[in-house]
Amino acid sequence: MVMSLKWAKLLVGVLVFVFVFSGFVSAKPQADVSGWTAIDMFVRYQIDMGKAKGISEDPYFVDRLTNLVLQWFDKELDAEIAPYAGNLTPEQREQLKYLLISDYISYLYQKSFYPKNAKTLVVKPIKVASVKAGSKVYDYYYAPMSSSIPYPIHWWVQVRVDLDGGKGRDSLGQCYDVDGHNGISKIVVRYASTKVTYEIHFYDEDHPDPAIDAVYDKIRCVAYPGRNSRYGCEDIESITVEQGTIKFAGTWSNICANGVCVEQTYAMQMWPQHETGERPYSISVAIYVSNVWDHLMDTVDSNPDMDKNWGYTSWT
């Protein structure tokens, strides 16, 4: 299936839109700081200043900052990926730089929404049962967690190939070839009386192109010291719930421009967009945590033609 003209035009519109940034501080780190350290300092500073200036709530904040970093630190990024990217084409190298920066900015951006003075629980769900019903597989997990946590979320849904691996096409006809082993390893819950953040740890994330994926894993685990490398390189994403609303801060799979919104699908290879959006909370809400291979998510399934695994956490 070829990408729809409507979807393609929307994506081009967003890519053009996010290059027009405003509100960022035009200051790079000192000359004696270089490479990834300089990028890290610059990103953290921009996020802090964005919070102070009230512009961080912009749904395009991550995409805008990503493109700013790519413009300002292009040579530094070329040097960072050079030891790993010898077999990649020029186009694949550009994709790799975009993926590294957008993922890192999204990760730091998400952390800026964590509740202050929060209690923290680290939960490793224990599977207690697995039931197959038609094309659906329901895995039930025991997750020992305090009943005082506001806004419990029970259902976490992944496309099956994200767990088992495989080749094929997603619901938009885009090709993927993934290893799998990207299940949830643990959930770190940070909560106050009226706000909770679910920090979801996945064993890995698989780029649909195996050549890019192999390099992407290596560089991420160097850039993110301490991440689990059992199946590649651990991926960490989060959502926050407050005042009856689920906030996907840089983790939303929906993409909007000019009043039109569409969902990105699993095998989105070129430029997956890390937008911010909100959905209403309900006790029965399901989070589709792998609408896109890099675990952009929503309460809406963007891959209805792909088999799913439904994980239920009891929280009791």
Buried (B, 14 or more C-beta within 10 A) or exposed (E): EEEEEEBEEBBEBBBEBBEEBEBBEEEBBEEEEBEBEBBBBBBBBBBBBBBEEEBBEBBBBBBBBBBBBBEBBEEBBEEBBEEBBEEBEEEBBBBBBBBBBBBBBBBBBBBBBBBEEBBEBEBEBEEEEEEEEEEEBBBBBBBEBEEEBBBBBBBBBBBBBBBBBBEBBBBBEBEBBBBBBBBBBBBBBBBBEEBBBBBBBBBBBBBBBEBBBBBBBBBBBBBBEEBBBEBBBBBBBBBBBBEEEBBBBBBBBBBBBEEEEBBBBBBBBEBBBBBBBBBEBEEEBBBBBBBBBBBBBBBEBBBEBBBBBBBBBBBE
